[in-house]
Amino acid sequence: MNADEKADATRQVILRMEAALGANSNDMAAHFHDDFRWMGNRGCGTKTGLAAFRTNWQLPLRAAFTKREYKTERFICEDGWASCFGHIEATHSGSFMGIAPTGKRVTIPYMDFWKVEDGKIADNWVSVDFPHVLAQLGVDVFDGHGWESFDRGEKTPPRPV
């Protein structure tokens, strides 16, 4: 298999997995190695193995956010690696980070990097923008100190020493 064929095969693994997530599949074994690693940013945690992924990520996400629509904006594949960025549009229907359900429709931005081996996902590095989600629910995790204030001209960035 040449590099382009391997990249396409990798893309197909990810597309099938993403379709299964979008269809609310409860059986992800076809897409992930049993001992795969899911490594998220702060607030998301790290999951080792398919059971931990399901119990400590997939089910809590589904409980907090229903009517999910996965919107991948761009895939990049090379050899046995794939990455993407996009967002989930969902309804806040269950408790999330201590916030009671609001019924609000939110956008959950994400980036994924996958390592595919033997036709299944072996590793998945993930960044989910929880501060963005929380802001939509009325919580500013930066307590007004986010650097967006520099962009809006509300504050002057400090000078380096």
Buried (B, 14 or more C-beta within 10 A) or exposed (E): EEEEEBBEBBBBBBBEBBEBBBEEBEEBEEBBBEEBBBBBBEEBBEBEBBEBBBEBBBEBBBEBBBEBEBBBEEBEBEBBBBBBBBBBBBBBBBEBEEBEBBEEEBEBBBBBBBBBEEBBBBBBBBBBBBBBBBBBBEBEBEEEEBEEBEEEEEBEEEEEE
